[in-house]
Amino acid sequence: MIHFAEERWAQTRQVYDDWWEGRLSRPLIKSRVRCFDPGRPAPKAPLLSQENCHDFSYTPEEIVDAMDYALSQYAFLGDAFPMVNFDSFGPGVLAAFCGAVLDNTSGRVWFFPPRKLPIDRLHIRYDPENRWVRRIKAIYRAGLDRWEGKVLMGMPDLGGVMDVIAAFRGSEELLMDLYDAPEEVHRLRREVYTAWMEAYRDLSACLEGNPGWSDWDGLYSDRPSYVLQSDFCYMISTPMFDEFVFPDIRDACRELGRAIYHLDGVGELRHLDHLLTIPELNAVQWVYGDGQPSARHWIEVYRKIAAAGKGIHLVGDREDLEIVRRAVPEGRFYADLSGGCPEEAREMLSSFGVPANG
């Protein structure tokens, strides 16, 4: 049994819509607390992960049963809702949808070209009959049959346009291509952007009956949305970013209607001013990276995002959110503060003016 009353979906839609549109006067906070006994034996299938996503010996129905077993252990407090995250097929899985090799022998997913080709011979196209696409669709169908719209299944982590190209070319080679073959890079950009949108629309169509849209970021929307990114841009200058990365992020924001950007690491901070000029970009998730001080130490970054009228996905703990909110009172915040026990979670939510809801 999943502990989430059906009427809460209407509340979830309204609260998240208010957040996207800037009408919510409090922070948006998810708090999932593991506190229930599923009341049945553990299923034989493991919970889907990057480590086991290659194992097709389990049926989609068995995979969904394992997901259901995990979800049935949680209380969904505050703005949390039952969701299955499909980042289990790895970051940038669009590369695999286009023919790259998915390798998870390390326990984490990486993508490699089936064979190295000169850039002028390389073409990247979405294949709706690709084995990974068919596997995800089959699990989607099993989930829709099992949950009948009571659990949200997220979109897989498609990755950024340049990240997908790098999976086929190699990052070092692609960096050189920016100088040696810029027109070929632009051609591949157009191909991958087309493939990205084809994959997004194809998978969305398969999710008809899903209670909404989300992705590995976990931010709910009642209409198409996505967390956009470009890990590759960490390695390039702002002029290079403006030429090879910015146009696709801008166009995706416009085409999707709702978008958040995953700003990953200090090397991407130099691109923030340009990203904030995109009117259709709704929010920014700043991830400071391993070895860096926590969220409370990046007040100026959050002030800049808030001043541009964008929402903020704050990655940190309760104290981080408290400190940053005091320093940036105009900020529109979203945070996932899951864990602990129900009593602690309810007290934490109350301190931020968030109804416990469960």
Salt bridges, closest charged atoms under 4 A:
ASP17 OD2 - ARG23 NH2 2.84
ASP17 OD1 - ARG223 NH2 3.21
ASP17 OD1 - ARG258 NH2 2.54
ASP18 OD1 - ARG23 NH2 2.92
GLU21 OE2 - ARG258 NH2 3.07
GLU62 OE2 - LYS44 NZ 3.01
ASP65 OD1 - ARG40 NH2 3.22
ASP65 OD1 - ARG146 NH2 3.09
ASP68 OD2 - ARG40 NH2 3.35
ASP68 OD2 - ARG146 NH2 3.25
ASP79 OD2 - ARG26 NH1 2.90
GLU148 OE1 - LYS150 NZ 3.74
GLU173 OE2 - LYS116 NZ 3.20
ASP177 OD2 - ARG169 NE 2.74
GLU184 OE1 - ARG187 NE 2.73
GLU191 OE2 - HIS123 ND1 2.83
GLU191 OE2 - ARG187 NH1 2.94
ASP202 OD2 - LYS137 NZ 2.73
ASP217 OD1 - HIS313 ND1 2.65
ASP222 OD1 - ARG223 NE 3.38
ASP222 OD1 - ARG258 NH1 3.20
ASP242 OD1 - HIS274 ND1 2.91
GLU243 OE2 - HIS186 NE2 2.91
ASP248 OD2 - ARG189 NE 2.79
ASP251 OD1 - ARG250 NE 3.07
GLU255 OE2 - ARG201 NH1 2.99
ASP264 OD2 - HIS262 NE2 3.17
ASP273 OD1 - LYS304 NZ 3.03
GLU280 OE1 - ARG254 NE 3.78
GLU300 OE2 - ARG303 NH1 2.58
ASP317 OD1 - ARG296 NH2 3.34
GLU319 OE2 - ARG296 NH1 3.36
ASP320 OD1 - ARG296 NE 2.63
GLU322 OE2 - ARG318 NE 3.01
GLU347 OE1 - ARG318 NH1 2.65
